[in-house]
Amino acid sequence: MSMSSRPWYHWLAFGLGSGLSPWLPGTMGTLAVIPIYWLVVPYPMLYSAVLLLILAVGPWLCGRTARDLQAQQGGARAIDPPAIVWDEWAGLLLTLWGLPFSWSTLLAGFLLFRFFDMLKPWPISWLDRRIHGGMGIMLDDLAAALAATVVLRGLLYGGWL
């Protein structure tokens, strides 16, 4: 099914198409949210509103798209399809939330979030295995974002960035 024949919410769940990349779709999806980050980071209230909107619609958006993909594949179970990268958008924006812009903070936040999202140390791996549907798709990335945030803020407050 081409992108133009998909429902509008697939377009969002796929990170405006970035999740359809054949190479590292999660990383490409994370990269795709950086322009949005640049637009909102100077405005903390707008940043918070955009993040809250992404978090609020995420479980529905990811869950509905995952169910649609499962039905298209004849019922083959894809708990967290790689093309769905809305959760990566939420994860990176959460990782960087409340921090002033700097290139080093953006790069470190990006790398830390991707590290925790890909490696999935406990308890992220536990969430990934146990909680399914749209909430499960979102929760493991939000847990990865929280881990990345702790490390990133430690680096910042320790003067290493």
TILOMI-123392 format. One record per atom (N, C-alpha, C): x, y, z; residue in one letter. Coordinates in steps of 0.1 Angstrom, whole numbers, plus 2048, in hexadecimal, padded with zeros to 3 digits. Last residue first. Layout:
BEGIN
[atom [X; Y; Z]; A];
...
***
This chain:
BEGIN
[atom [924; 8B8; 928]; L];
[atom [91F; 8BD; 91B]; L];
[atom [91E; 8CC; 91B]; L];
[atom [92E; 8B5; 941]; W];
[atom [934; 8AD; 936]; W];
[atom [92F; 8B1; 928]; W];
[atom [922; 8C0; 957]; G];
[atom [92B; 8C8; 950]; G];
[atom [932; 8C1; 944]; G];
[atom [90F; 8B3; 965]; G];
[atom [91D; 8B0; 969]; G];
[atom [927; 8B8; 961]; G];
[atom [8F9; 8BB; 958]; Y];
[atom [8FB; 8C1; 965]; Y];
[atom [909; 8BE; 96A]; Y];
[atom [8FC; 8AC; 940]; L];
[atom [8FB; 8BA; 940]; L];
[atom [8FF; 8C0; 94D]; L];
[atom [8FD; 891; 949]; L];
[atom [908; 896; 942]; L];
[atom [908; 8A6; 941]; L];
[atom [8E4; 890; 956]; G];
[atom [8F0; 88E; 95D]; G];
[atom [8FC; 894; 956]; G];
[atom [8D4; 894; 93F]; R];
[atom [8D4; 89E; 949]; R];
[atom [8E0; 89D; 953]; R];
[atom [8DA; 87B; 932]; L];
[atom [8DC; 888; 92C]; L];
[atom [8DD; 893; 936]; L];
[atom [8D0; 868; 945]; V];
[atom [8DF; 869; 941]; V];
[atom [8E2; 876; 93B]; V];
[atom [8B5; 86F; 946]; V];
[atom [8BD; 86E; 952]; V];
[atom [8CC; 870; 94F]; V];
[atom [8AE; 86D; 92A]; T];
[atom [8AD; 87A; 931]; T];
[atom [8B6; 87A; 93E]; T];
[atom [8B1; 852; 926]; A];
[atom [8B9; 85B; 91E]; A];
[atom [8BA; 869; 925]; A];
[atom [89C; 849; 936]; A];
[atom [8AA; 844; 939]; A];
[atom [8B3; 84E; 932]; A];
[atom [886; 855; 929]; L];
[atom [889; 858; 937]; L];
[atom [897; 854; 93B]; L];
[atom [888; 848; 910]; A];
[atom [88A; 857; 911]; A];
[atom [88D; 85B; 91F]; A];
[atom [882; 82E; 917]; A];
[atom [88F; 831; 911]; A];
[atom [892; 840; 912]; A];
[atom [867; 833; 91E]; A];
[atom [871; 82F; 928]; A];
[atom [87F; 831; 924]; A];
[atom [85D; 83A; 905]; L];
[atom [85D; 844; 910]; L];
[atom [866; 840; 91B]; L];
[atom [860; 822; 8F8]; D];
[atom [868; 82E; 8F4]; D];
[atom [868; 839; 8FE]; D];
[atom [84F; 812; 906]; D];
[atom [85D; 80F; 907]; D];
[atom [865; 81A; 902]; D];
[atom [835; 820; 902]; L];
[atom [83C; 81F; 90F]; L];
[atom [84B; 81B; 90F]; L];
[atom [82C; 81E; 8E7]; M];
[atom [831; 82A; 8EC]; M];
[atom [839; 829; 8F9]; M];
[atom [825; 803; 8E5]; I];
[atom [82E; 809; 8DB]; I];
[atom [834; 816; 8E0]; I];
[atom [813; 801; 8FA]; G];
[atom [820; 7FA; 8FA]; G];
[atom [82A; 7FF; 8F1]; G];
[atom [7FE; 810; 8F0]; M];
[atom [805; 814; 8FD]; M];
[atom [812; 80D; 8FE]; M];
[atom [7F6; 801; 8DA]; G];
[atom [7FB; 80F; 8D8]; G];
[atom [803; 814; 8E5]; G];
[atom [800; 7E0; 8E2]; G];
[atom [7F7; 7EA; 8DD]; G];
[atom [7FE; 7F7; 8DC]; G];
[atom [80F; 7D5; 902]; H];
[atom [80D; 7D4; 8F3]; H];
[atom [803; 7DF; 8EF]; H];
[atom [827; 7CD; 918]; I];
[atom [81C; 7D6; 916]; I];
[atom [81B; 7D8; 907]; I];
[atom [83D; 7BA; 919]; R];
[atom [831; 7B8; 921]; R];
[atom [825; 7C1; 91D]; R];
[atom [853; 7C2; 90A]; R];
[atom [84E; 7B4; 909]; R];
[atom [840; 7B3; 90F]; R];
[atom [858; 7DC; 911]; D];
[atom [856; 7D9; 903]; D];
[atom [850; 7CB; 901]; D];
[atom [85B; 7DB; 92D]; L];
[atom [850; 7E2; 927]; L];
[atom [84D; 7DD; 919]; L];
[atom [874; 7CD; 92C]; W];
[atom [868; 7C7; 933]; W];
[atom [85B; 7CD; 92E]; W];
[atom [885; 7DF; 920]; S];
[atom [882; 7D2; 919]; S];
[atom [876; 7CB; 91F]; S];
[atom [885; 7F3; 934]; I];
[atom [880; 7F6; 926]; I];
[atom [87C; 7E9; 91F]; I];
[atom [892; 7EF; 94C]; P];
[atom [884; 7E9; 94A]; P];
[atom [87E; 7EC; 93D]; P];
[atom [8AA; 7DD; 939]; W];
[atom [89F; 7DC; 943]; W];
[atom [89D; 7E9; 94A]; W];
[atom [8B2; 7ED; 919]; P];
[atom [8B6; 7E7; 926]; P];
[atom [8A9; 7E6; 92F]; P];
[atom [8B1; 7F2; 8FC]; K];
[atom [8A5; 7EE; 904]; K];
[atom [8AA; 7E7; 911]; K];
[atom [8BF; 7F9; 8E5]; L];
[atom [8C5; 7EF; 8EE]; L];
[atom [8BA; 7E9; 8F8]; L];
[atom [8AF; 80D; 8D9]; M];
[atom [8B3; 801; 8D2]; M];
[atom [8B8; 7F6; 8DB]; M];
[atom [8AA; 81F; 8ED]; D];
[atom [89F; 81A; 8E6]; D];
[atom [8A3; 80D; 8DE]; D];
[atom [8C3; 826; 8F6]; F];
[atom [8BA; 81F; 8FF]; F];
[atom [8AE; 819; 8F8]; F];
[atom [8CD; 832; 8DE]; F];
[atom [8D4; 827; 8E5]; F];
[atom [8CB; 81F; 8EE]; F];
[atom [8BB; 846; 8D8]; R];
[atom [8BC; 83B; 8CF]; R];
[atom [8C3; 82F; 8D6]; R];
[atom [8C1; 857; 8EF]; F];
[atom [8B4; 851; 8EC]; F];
[atom [8B4; 845; 8E3]; F];
[atom [8DC; 85D; 8EA]; L];
[atom [8D8; 856; 8F6]; L];
[atom [8CA; 84F; 8F4]; L];
[atom [8DB; 86A; 8D1]; L];
[atom [8E3; 85E; 8D3]; L];
[atom [8DF; 856; 8DF]; L];
[atom [8CA; 880; 8D8]; F];
[atom [8C7; 877; 8CD]; F];
[atom [8CE; 86A; 8CF]; F];
[atom [8D9; 88C; 8ED]; G];
[atom [8CB; 887; 8EF]; G];
[atom [8C7; 87D; 8E4]; G];
[atom [8F1; 893; 8DF]; A];
[atom [8F1; 88A; 8EA]; A];
[atom [8E3; 884; 8ED]; A];
[atom [8E6; 8A5; 8CC]; L];
[atom [8ED; 899; 8C7]; L];
[atom [8ED; 88F; 8D2]; L];
[atom [8DA; 8B9; 8DD]; L];
[atom [8D2; 8B2; 8D3]; L];
[atom [8D9; 8A5; 8CF]; L];
[atom [8F1; 8C1; 8EB]; T];
[atom [8E5; 8BB; 8F2]; T];
[atom [8DD; 8B3; 8E9]; T];
[atom [900; 8CC; 8D7]; S];
[atom [906; 8C0; 8DE]; S];
[atom [8FA; 8B9; 8E6]; S];
[atom [8F1; 8E1; 8CD]; W];
[atom [8F4; 8D5; 8C4]; W];
[atom [8F8; 8C9; 8CC]; W];
[atom [8D7; 8EB; 8E3]; S];
[atom [8E5; 8EC; 8DF]; S];
[atom [8E7; 8DF; 8D6]; S];
[atom [8BB; 8F9; 8F2]; F];
[atom [8C1; 8F4; 8E6]; F];
[atom [8D0; 8F5; 8E7]; F];
[atom [8B3; 8F0; 914]; P];
[atom [8B5; 8FA; 90A]; P];
[atom [8BD; 8F3; 8FE]; P];
[atom [89A; 8D8; 91E]; L];
[atom [8A8; 8DB; 91D]; L];
[atom [8AA; 8E6; 912]; L];
[atom [880; 8D0; 91D]; G];
[atom [884; 8D8; 928]; G];
[atom [893; 8DC; 928]; G];
[atom [886; 8B1; 90C]; W];
[atom [87C; 8BB; 912]; W];
[atom [882; 8C3; 91E]; W];
[atom [894; 89D; 901]; L];
[atom [89A; 8AB; 901]; L];
[atom [891; 8B6; 907]; L];
[atom [885; 887; 906]; T];
[atom [893; 887; 90A]; T];
[atom [898; 895; 90B]; T];
[atom [86D; 88E; 8F9]; L];
[atom [86D; 88C; 907]; L];
[atom [87C; 88D; 90C]; L];
[atom [876; 88D; 8DE]; L];
[atom [871; 89A; 8E4]; L];
[atom [871; 899; 8F3]; L];
[atom [87D; 872; 8DC]; L];
[atom [887; 87C; 8DB]; L];
[atom [882; 889; 8E1]; L];
[atom [863; 866; 8E1]; G];
[atom [86F; 863; 8E9]; G];
[atom [87A; 86D; 8E8]; G];
[atom [852; 86F; 8CD]; A];
[atom [84F; 872; 8DB]; A];
[atom [85B; 870; 8E4]; A];
[atom [85F; 864; 8B7]; W];
[atom [85D; 872; 8B8]; W];
[atom [85B; 876; 8C6]; W];
[atom [85D; 849; 8BD]; E];
[atom [86A; 84F; 8BD]; E];
[atom [869; 85E; 8BE]; E];
[atom [841; 846; 8BA]; D];
[atom [847; 844; 8C7]; D];
[atom [855; 84A; 8C8]; D];
[atom [83F; 849; 89F]; W];
[atom [839; 854; 8A7]; W];
[atom [83F; 853; 8B5]; W];
[atom [847; 835; 88F]; V];
[atom [851; 83C; 895]; V];
[atom [84C; 848; 89D]; V];
[atom [841; 817; 87F]; I];
[atom [83A; 821; 889]; I];
[atom [845; 828; 891]; I];
[atom [851; 805; 873]; A];
[atom [84D; 811; 86B]; A];
[atom [846; 81C; 874]; A];
[atom [854; 7EF; 884]; P];
[atom [85F; 7F9; 882]; P];
[atom [85B; 806; 87B]; P];
[atom [838; 7E7; 899]; P];
[atom [83E; 7E7; 88B]; P];
[atom [849; 7F2; 88A]; P];
[atom [835; 7D7; 8B3]; D];
[atom [83A; 7E4; 8B1]; D];
[atom [841; 7E5; 8A3]; D];
[atom [829; 7BE; 8AD]; I];
[atom [825; 7C5; 8B9]; I];
[atom [829; 7D4; 8B8]; I];
[atom [81A; 7AF; 895]; A];
[atom [825; 7B8; 896]; A];
[atom [823; 7C1; 8A2]; A];
[atom [80E; 791; 88A]; R];
[atom [80F; 799; 896]; R];
[atom [81C; 7A2; 895]; R];
[atom [7F9; 78D; 86E]; A];
[atom [807; 78B; 874]; A];
[atom [809; 795; 87F]; A];
[atom [7E1; 793; 862]; G];
[atom [7E1; 78F; 870]; G];
[atom [7EF; 78C; 876]; G];
[atom [7E8; 79A; 848]; G];
[atom [7E1; 78E; 84A]; G];
[atom [7E1; 789; 859]; G];
[atom [7F3; 7B3; 847]; Q];
[atom [7FC; 7A8; 846]; Q];
[atom [7F5; 79A; 849]; Q];
[atom [7DE; 7C3; 84C]; Q];
[atom [7E3; 7C3; 83F]; Q];
[atom [7EC; 7B7; 83D]; Q];
[atom [7DC; 7C0; 868]; A];
[atom [7D1; 7BB; 860]; A];
[atom [7D6; 7BA; 851]; A];
[atom [7F3; 7CC; 870]; Q];
[atom [7F1; 7BE; 873]; Q];
[atom [7E7; 7B8; 86A]; Q];
[atom [7EE; 7E6; 868]; L];
[atom [7F9; 7DF; 862]; L];
[atom [7F8; 7D0; 864]; L];
[atom [7D9; 7EC; 87A]; D];
[atom [7D7; 7ED; 86C]; D];
[atom [7E2; 7E5; 864]; D];
[atom [7E6; 7EA; 893]; R];
[atom [7DB; 7E1; 890]; R];
[atom [7D8; 7E1; 881]; R];
[atom [7F8; 800; 890]; A];
[atom [7FD; 7F2; 891]; A];
[atom [7F3; 7E8; 88E]; A];
[atom [7E6; 815; 88F]; T];
[atom [7EF; 812; 883]; T];
[atom [7F4; 804; 884]; T];
[atom [7DB; 814; 8A9]; R];
[atom [7D3; 812; 89D]; R];
[atom [7DB; 80F; 891]; R];
[atom [7F2; 818; 8B9]; G];
[atom [7EA; 80C; 8BA]; G];
[atom [7E2; 809; 8AD]; G];
[atom [7FB; 831; 8B1]; C];
[atom [804; 826; 8AF]; C];
[atom [7FC; 819; 8AF]; C];
[atom [7E4; 841; 8B8]; L];
[atom [7EA; 841; 8AA]; L];
[atom [7F3; 835; 8A7]; L];
[atom [7E0; 83B; 8D3]; W];
[atom [7D6; 838; 8C9]; W];
[atom [7DC; 837; 8BB]; W];
[atom [7F9; 843; 8DF]; P];
[atom [7F4; 835; 8E0]; P];
[atom [7E9; 832; 8D6]; P];
[atom [7FB; 85F; 8D4]; G];
[atom [804; 854; 8D1]; G];
[atom [7FF; 846; 8D3]; G];
[atom [7ED; 874; 8DD]; V];
[atom [7E7; 86D; 8D2]; V];
[atom [7EF; 860; 8CF]; V];
[atom [7FD; 87C; 8F4]; A];
[atom [7EE; 87A; 8F5]; A];
[atom [7E9; 871; 8EA]; A];
[atom [816; 881; 8EA]; L];
[atom [814; 877; 8F4]; L];
[atom [806; 873; 8F5]; L];
[atom [811; 896; 8D8]; I];
[atom [817; 88A; 8D3]; I];
[atom [815; 87E; 8DD]; I];
[atom [807; 8A9; 8EB]; L];
[atom [7FF; 8A4; 8E0]; L];
[atom [804; 897; 8DA]; L];
[atom [81E; 8AD; 8FB]; L];
[atom [812; 8A7; 901]; L];
[atom [808; 8A2; 8F6]; L];
[atom [82F; 8B8; 8E7]; L];
[atom [833; 8AB; 8EE]; L];
[atom [826; 8A5; 8F4]; L];
[atom [821; 8D0; 8E2]; V];
[atom [823; 8C6; 8D7]; V];
[atom [827; 8B9; 8DD]; V];
[atom [822; 8DC; 8FC]; A];
[atom [816; 8D9; 8F6]; A];
[atom [817; 8CE; 8EB]; A];
[atom [83E; 8DF; 8FF]; S];
[atom [837; 8D6; 909]; S];
[atom [829; 8D2; 903]; S];
[atom [843; 8F1; 8EA]; Y];
[atom [84A; 8E4; 8EB]; Y];
[atom [842; 8DA; 8F3]; Y];
[atom [834; 907; 8F3]; L];
[atom [830; 900; 8E7]; L];
[atom [836; 8F2; 8E6]; L];
[atom [843; 90D; 90A]; M];
[atom [834; 909; 90B]; M];
[atom [830; 902; 8FF]; M];
[atom [85D; 913; 8FF]; P];
[atom [85A; 908; 909]; P];
[atom [84C; 904; 90A]; P];
[atom [869; 91A; 8E3]; Y];
[atom [85D; 91D; 8E9]; Y];
[atom [858; 912; 8F3]; Y];
[atom [87F; 910; 8D6]; P];
[atom [880; 91E; 8DB]; P];
[atom [874; 922; 8E3]; P];
[atom [876; 8F6; 8CE]; V];
[atom [87F; 8F7; 8D9]; V];
[atom [880; 906; 8DE]; V];
[atom [867; 8F5; 8B6]; V];
[atom [860; 8F7; 8C3]; V];
[atom [869; 8FA; 8CF]; V];
[atom [878; 8F1; 8A0]; L];
[atom [86D; 8FB; 8A0]; L];
[atom [867; 8FF; 8AD]; L];
[atom [888; 8DC; 8A8]; W];
[atom [88E; 8E9; 8A5]; W];
[atom [883; 8F4; 8A5]; W];
[atom [875; 8C7; 8A9]; Y];
[atom [87C; 8CB; 8B5]; Y];
[atom [881; 8DA; 8B3]; Y];
[atom [86F; 8C5; 88E]; I];
[atom [864; 8CA; 897]; I];
[atom [86B; 8CF; 8A4]; I];
[atom [888; 8BC; 885]; P];
[atom [883; 8C9; 880]; P];
[atom [878; 8CE; 889]; P];
[atom [889; 8A2; 893]; I];
[atom [892; 8AE; 897]; I];
[atom [88D; 8BB; 891]; I];
[atom [87A; 88E; 88A]; V];
[atom [873; 897; 894]; V];
[atom [87C; 8A3; 897]; V];
[atom [88A; 87F; 87A]; A];
[atom [880; 886; 874]; A];
[atom [879; 890; 87D]; A];
[atom [89B; 870; 88B]; L];
[atom [8A0; 87C; 884]; L];
[atom [895; 885; 87E]; L];
[atom [888; 85D; 892]; T];
[atom [88E; 866; 89C]; T];
[atom [894; 872; 896]; T];
[atom [886; 850; 87A]; G];
[atom [87A; 856; 880]; G];
[atom [87E; 860; 88A]; G];
[atom [89F; 845; 877]; M];
[atom [89A; 84F; 86D]; M];
[atom [88E; 857; 873]; M];
[atom [89F; 834; 88D]; T];
[atom [8A8; 83F; 88C]; T];
[atom [8A4; 84A; 883]; T];
[atom [88B; 823; 884]; G];
[atom [88A; 82A; 891]; G];
[atom [893; 836; 892]; G];
[atom [895; 818; 86B]; P];
[atom [889; 821; 86C]; P];
[atom [887; 829; 879]; P];
[atom [8AF; 80F; 85F]; L];
[atom [8AD; 814; 86C]; L];
[atom [8A1; 81D; 86D]; L];
[atom [8A6; 80F; 83E]; W];
[atom [8B2; 80F; 847]; W];
[atom [8AE; 816; 854]; W];
[atom [88F; 813; 830]; P];
[atom [893; 805; 832]; P];
[atom [8A0; 804; 83B]; P];
[atom [876; 829; 83E]; S];
[atom [884; 827; 839]; S];
[atom [888; 819; 83B]; S];
[atom [85E; 82E; 849]; L];
[atom [85E; 824; 83E]; L];
[atom [86C; 822; 838]; L];
[atom [861; 842; 85B]; G];
[atom [861; 834; 860]; G];
[atom [861; 82A; 855]; G];
[atom [85C; 859; 84C]; S];
[atom [86A; 856; 850]; S];
[atom [86B; 847; 855]; S];
[atom [842; 860; 848]; G];
[atom [848; 857; 83F]; G];
[atom [856; 853; 842]; G];
[atom [83A; 86E; 85E]; L];
[atom [83A; 875; 851]; L];
[atom [841; 86D; 846]; L];
[atom [83B; 859; 871]; G];
[atom [844; 864; 872]; G];
[atom [845; 86C; 865]; G];
[atom [828; 846; 86F]; F];
[atom [834; 843; 868]; F];
[atom [83E; 84F; 868]; F];
[atom [813; 853; 87C]; A];
[atom [81A; 848; 883]; A];
[atom [827; 844; 87D]; A];
[atom [80C; 864; 866]; L];
[atom [811; 869; 873]; L];
[atom [819; 85F; 87A]; L];
[atom [803; 852; 853]; W];
[atom [80D; 85C; 850]; W];
[atom [814; 862; 85C]; W];
[atom [7EF; 845; 861]; H];
[atom [7FB; 83D; 85E]; H];
[atom [806; 847; 85B]; H];
[atom [7DC; 859; 861]; Y];
[atom [7E2; 856; 86E]; Y];
[atom [7EF; 84D; 86C]; Y];
[atom [7D1; 859; 847]; W];
[atom [7D9; 864; 84C]; W];
[atom [7E1; 861; 859]; W];
[atom [7D4; 839; 837]; P];
[atom [7CD; 843; 83F]; P];
[atom [7D7; 84E; 844]; P];
[atom [7E4; 836; 817]; R];
[atom [7E3; 832; 825]; R];
[atom [7DA; 83D; 82C]; R];
[atom [7EA; 83E; 7FD]; S];
[atom [7DD; 837; 7FF]; S];
[atom [7DB; 832; 80E]; S];
[atom [803; 84A; 7FF]; S];
[atom [7F7; 852; 7FC]; S];
[atom [7EA; 84B; 7FE]; S];
[atom [814; 834; 804]; M];
[atom [811; 83E; 80F]; M];
[atom [805; 846; 80C]; M];
[atom [807; 816; 7F7]; S];
[atom [80F; 822; 7F6]; S];
[atom [80B; 82B; 802]; S];
[atom [809; 7F4; 800]; M];
[atom [800; 800; 800]; M];
[atom [809; 80C; 800]; M];
***
